[in-house]
């Protein structure tokens, strides 16, 4: 069994209203000095097999087709 983690974040320059809302809420809670908050998402996957290179290629294909909107999002894949 191979485990993979995909982290998806908005590309630089893409507006992140949810990140701004979180930043404002943190300030309202008294967490001063926090800025540049960017929101993202994480996917944890378990894949059958033992070939890490094949698993990484498969997960990247999943990102390109479904998990990330590559027009406005970046993604990174970690295989363990």
C-alpha positions as a Markdown table, in Angstrom:
| # | Residue | x | y | z |
|---|---|---|---|---|
| 1 | Unk | 0.0 | 0.0 | 0.0 |
| 2 | Unk | 1.3 | 3.4 | -1.0 |
| 3 | Unk | 0.2 | 6.6 | 0.7 |
| 4 | Unk | 0.1 | 9.9 | -1.2 |
| 5 | Unk | -0.7 | 13.4 | -0.1 |
| 6 | Unk | -1.8 | 16.1 | -2.5 |
| 7 | Unk | -1.6 | 19.7 | -1.5 |
| 8 | Unk | -3.6 | 22.2 | -3.7 |
| 9 | Unk | -3.2 | 25.9 | -3.4 |
| 10 | Unk | -4.2 | 28.9 | -5.4 |
| 11 | Unk | -1.6 | 30.3 | -7.8 |
| 12 | Unk | 0.0 | 33.6 | -6.8 |
| 13 | Unk | -2.0 | 36.5 | -8.2 |
| 14 | Unk | -5.3 | 34.6 | -7.9 |
| 15 | Unk | -7.7 | 36.3 | -5.4 |
| 16 | Unk | -8.4 | 34.3 | -2.3 |
| 17 | Unk | -11.5 | 35.6 | -0.6 |
| 18 | Unk | -11.6 | 32.7 | 1.8 |
| 19 | Unk | -8.0 | 33.4 | 2.9 |
| 20 | Unk | -8.9 | 37.1 | 3.4 |
| 21 | Unk | -11.9 | 36.1 | 5.5 |
| 22 | Unk | -9.7 | 33.8 | 7.7 |
| 23 | Unk | -7.2 | 36.6 | 8.0 |
| 24 | Unk | -9.9 | 39.0 | 9.2 |
| 25 | Unk | -11.3 | 36.5 | 11.7 |
| 26 | Unk | -7.8 | 35.8 | 13.1 |
| 27 | Unk | -7.4 | 39.5 | 13.7 |
| 28 | Unk | -10.8 | 39.7 | 15.3 |
| 29 | Unk | -9.8 | 36.9 | 17.7 |
| 30 | Unk | -6.7 | 38.9 | 18.8 |
| 31 | Unk | -4.1 | 37.2 | 16.6 |
| 32 | Unk | -2.3 | 40.4 | 15.5 |
| 33 | Unk | 0.4 | 40.5 | 12.9 |
| 34 | Unk | -1.0 | 37.8 | 10.7 |
| 35 | Unk | -1.1 | 38.6 | 7.0 |
| 36 | Unk | -1.0 | 36.9 | 3.6 |
| 37 | Unk | -3.3 | 34.0 | 4.6 |
| 38 | Unk | -3.9 | 31.7 | 1.7 |
| 39 | Unk | -6.4 | 28.8 | 1.9 |
| 40 | Unk | -5.9 | 25.4 | 0.2 |
| 41 | Unk | -6.9 | 21.8 | 0.4 |
| 42 | Unk | -5.3 | 18.5 | 1.1 |
| 43 | Unk | -6.1 | 15.1 | -0.2 |
| 44 | Unk | -4.8 | 11.9 | 1.4 |
| 45 | Unk | -4.9 | 8.8 | -0.8 |
| 46 | Unk | -4.1 | 5.2 | -0.4 |
| 47 | Unk | -3.1 | 3.3 | -3.6 |
| 48 | Unk | -2.6 | -0.4 | -4.1 |
| 49 | Unk | 0.8 | -1.6 | -5.2 |
| 50 | Unk | 4.4 | -0.9 | -4.4 |
| 51 | Unk | 5.7 | 1.0 | -7.4 |
| 52 | Unk | 6.2 | 4.6 | -6.1 |
| 53 | Unk | 7.0 | 6.1 | -9.5 |
| 54 | Unk | 3.8 | 4.6 | -11.0 |
| 55 | Unk | 1.8 | 5.8 | -8.0 |
| 56 | Unk | 3.2 | 9.3 | -8.3 |
| 57 | Unk | 2.4 | 9.4 | -12.1 |
| 58 | Unk | -1.1 | 8.2 | -11.4 |
| 59 | Unk | -1.7 | 10.8 | -8.7 |
| 60 | Unk | -0.5 | 13.6 | -10.9 |
| 61 | Unk | -2.9 | 12.4 | -13.6 |
| 62 | Unk | -5.7 | 12.6 | -10.9 |
| 63 | Unk | -4.7 | 16.1 | -10.1 |
| 64 | Unk | -4.6 | 17.2 | -13.7 |
| 65 | Unk | -8.1 | 15.7 | -14.4 |
| 66 | Unk | -10.0 | 16.2 | -11.2 |
| 67 | Unk | -8.3 | 17.2 | -7.9 |
| 68 | Unk | -6.9 | 20.6 | -9.0 |
| 69 | Unk | -8.1 | 23.3 | -11.4 |
| 70 | Unk | -4.7 | 23.8 | -13.0 |
| 71 | Unk | -5.7 | 27.2 | -14.5 |
| 72 | Unk | -5.8 | 28.8 | -11.1 |
| 73 | Unk | -4.3 | 26.2 | -8.7 |
| 74 | Unk | -0.9 | 24.6 | -8.1 |
| 75 | Unk | -0.5 | 21.2 | -6.6 |
| 76 | Unk | 2.3 | 19.1 | -5.0 |
| 77 | Unk | 2.4 | 15.4 | -4.5 |
| 78 | Unk | 4.2 | 13.6 | -1.7 |
| 79 | Unk | 4.5 | 9.8 | -1.8 |
| 80 | Unk | 5.3 | 7.7 | 1.3 |
